[in-house]
Amino acid sequence: VAAAAQQAWDLFSQDLSADFFNYLVPYLDHPMKSTIEGTASSIAEGIEVHPNSSEAAVRRLLQAFVSDGFSSQGRAGIGLAIRDCSPLLPYSLCINEVFDFILTKGFTDV
C-alpha cells in the first residue's frame, strides 16, 4: 500500500504547501486513535519538509488546544503532535512557546 501511495504521489507531483498544518490540525480531534497518531506524525514530517513552518505550526497547535473546542482526546492528539515535532523544533521555540504554554495553560482546565 505504501508503495502504491508513493507511486501516486510521484505521478501527480503534489507539493506540500508551507501551511500544511492548518489542514491537518482538525484531524487531531478524530474519534479513531490511529488517525490522531497518523496526523501527529504527518505534522512532524511536514515540518521536516518545511522547517521554516515550525513556529507557525506550533502556534497553531497551541491555539487549537485553547480555542478550537477540542475534546480531551483531541487535546491529547495535540500533545502527540508536539511530542513528534519536538526533535525538529529550534530550542528557543521549545522553551519560549511550548514550555511557557505548558506552565501557564497546559495544567489548567481550559
C-alpha angles and dihedrals in degrees: 000000000000091000091051091049091050091048092052090047092051092046095055095036095219113186120210110240119228091243093054092128093068089065094046104044095079090059090063086076094053119132093235116079093210090058091051092049092046091049093050090051092046092054089054091048090050090054088053088057094041107028091170089065094062096096094048091045093052092046090051091051092050091046090051091052091057106033114017095079094241119176121242088265090052092050088051087051089056088053090052091050092051090047091051091047097044098089088056098047125097111255092241091055091052092050101037101040112017101036092044090050093050092051097045104033111003096075095048132078104252 
